[in-house]
Amino acid sequence: MRTTLRLAPPAALAFLIGIGSLSVSHASSCDERLRKHYKCSATYDDGASSEYCLRAEAGNGSGVFALAEPSGDFFLCTCAPRGKAPNVEFGGGGRDFVCRRDEIVLAGKVTGIKLTGYGSAPAVRSEFTCRAVETCP
């Protein structure tokens, strides 16, 4: 027996979106998904590891945000672009981001209560995982 894929008529689809049955949360910028505080751990290519805290200072949906360390140093970040030229929406990506501070670059994803990704500096590479917490020094 063959099954046929049927698509909802456009009017029904518009109705479902209008009443909120279909989520459009995937369309929001990654900075809108950020939590305030993260406890992070990193593993470096030389075998070392570290734990640290980050505080997210979101850009209110602008796609630009900062990740600050307790020392006061911070990474300037942007959500990945969404779309293709010539209609690119810079900072519009829903999960992916990239950050920079001096010669250090981070790239990662915002997924639920976690930040995951990797980092690169002139002499070291790392992989990091951060979990949202209530507070972090």
C-alpha positions as CSV (number, residue, x, y, z in Angstrom):
1,M,0.0,0.0,0.0
2,R,1.4,3.4,-1.0
3,T,0.9,6.4,1.1
4,T,0.7,9.8,-0.4
5,L,2.2,12.9,1.2
6,R,-0.4,15.6,1.4
7,L,0.4,19.2,2.1
8,A,-1.9,21.4,4.2
9,P,-3.7,24.0,2.1
10,P,-2.1,27.5,2.5
11,A,-5.2,28.8,4.4
12,A,-4.9,26.0,7.0
13,L,-1.2,26.6,7.4
14,A,-1.7,30.3,7.9
15,F,-4.4,29.6,10.5
16,L,-2.1,27.3,12.5
17,I,0.6,29.9,12.5
18,G,-1.8,32.6,13.4
19,I,-3.1,30.7,16.5
20,G,0.4,29.7,17.6
21,S,0.1,26.0,16.9
22,L,3.3,26.1,14.9
23,S,6.2,27.7,16.7
24,V,8.3,30.2,14.9
25,S,10.9,30.3,17.7
26,H,13.5,28.9,15.4
27,A,13.3,32.3,13.6
28,S,14.6,34.2,16.6
29,S,18.2,35.4,16.8
30,C,20.6,33.3,18.9
31,D,21.1,36.1,21.4
32,E,17.4,35.9,22.4
33,R,18.1,32.3,23.5
34,L,20.9,33.2,25.9
35,R,20.6,32.8,29.7
36,K,22.3,35.3,32.0
37,H,25.0,33.1,33.6
38,Y,27.0,30.0,32.5
39,K,29.4,27.6,34.2
40,C,31.8,26.4,31.5
41,S,34.4,23.7,31.1
42,A,37.0,23.6,28.3
43,T,39.4,20.9,27.1
44,Y,42.6,22.1,25.3
45,D,44.6,20.5,22.5
46,D,47.5,20.0,24.9
47,G,45.4,17.9,27.2
48,A,44.8,20.6,29.8
49,S,41.3,21.6,31.0
50,S,39.7,24.5,32.9
51,E,36.5,25.7,34.4
52,Y,35.2,29.2,34.3
53,C,32.1,31.4,34.3
54,L,30.6,33.6,31.6
55,R,27.9,36.2,31.9
56,A,25.8,36.9,28.8
57,E,24.9,40.4,27.9
58,A,22.4,40.0,25.2
59,G,21.6,42.5,22.5
60,N,17.8,42.3,22.7
61,G,17.3,40.4,19.4
62,S,19.9,42.5,17.5
63,G,22.1,39.5,16.9
64,V,25.0,41.1,18.7
65,F,25.9,40.3,22.3
66,A,28.9,39.9,24.7
67,L,30.1,37.1,26.8
68,A,31.9,38.5,29.9
69,E,34.3,36.8,32.2
70,P,34.5,37.6,36.0
71,S,37.8,39.4,35.3
72,G,36.0,42.0,33.3
73,D,37.4,40.7,29.9
74,F,34.7,40.0,27.4
75,F,34.1,38.5,24.0
76,L,32.2,40.5,21.3
77,C,29.8,38.1,19.6
78,T,27.4,37.9,16.7
79,C,24.8,35.4,15.7
80,A,25.4,33.7,12.4
81,P,23.9,35.3,9.3
82,R,20.6,33.9,7.9
83,G,19.7,33.7,4.3
84,K,21.7,34.1,1.1
85,A,22.9,37.1,-0.8
86,P,21.5,39.5,-1.6
87,N,19.0,39.0,1.1
88,V,21.3,38.2,4.0
89,E,20.1,39.0,7.5
90,F,23.3,39.5,9.5
91,G,23.0,38.4,13.1
92,G,19.8,36.6,12.3
93,G,20.9,33.0,12.9
94,G,18.9,31.1,15.4
95,R,21.6,29.0,17.1
96,D,25.1,29.5,15.7
97,F,27.4,32.3,16.9
98,V,31.0,33.5,16.6
99,C,32.9,35.6,19.1
100,R,36.3,37.4,19.2
101,R,38.5,38.9,21.8
102,D,42.0,40.0,20.8
103,E,43.4,36.9,19.0
104,I,41.0,34.5,20.5
105,V,38.0,33.3,18.4
106,L,35.1,31.2,19.6
107,A,32.4,29.5,17.5
108,G,29.4,27.7,18.9
109,K,25.7,27.0,19.3
110,V,23.1,28.0,21.7
111,T,21.0,25.0,22.5
112,G,18.5,25.1,25.3
113,I,20.4,25.8,28.5
114,K,23.8,25.1,26.9
115,L,26.5,26.8,24.9
116,T,28.8,24.4,23.1
117,G,31.6,25.0,20.6
118,Y,35.3,25.4,20.1
119,G,37.9,28.1,20.4
120,S,41.1,29.0,18.7
121,A,44.1,31.2,19.7
122,P,47.6,31.4,18.2
123,A,49.0,28.7,20.4
124,V,46.0,26.6,21.5
125,R,42.7,25.2,20.4
126,S,39.8,24.2,22.7
127,E,36.4,22.7,22.9
128,F,33.9,24.1,25.4
129,T,30.6,23.3,27.0
130,C,28.7,25.7,29.2
131,R,25.5,25.1,31.2
132,A,23.1,27.8,32.4
133,V,23.2,28.4,36.2
134,E,21.5,30.9,38.5
135,T,24.7,32.7,39.4
136,C,28.4,32.3,38.7
137,P,31.1,34.4,40.3
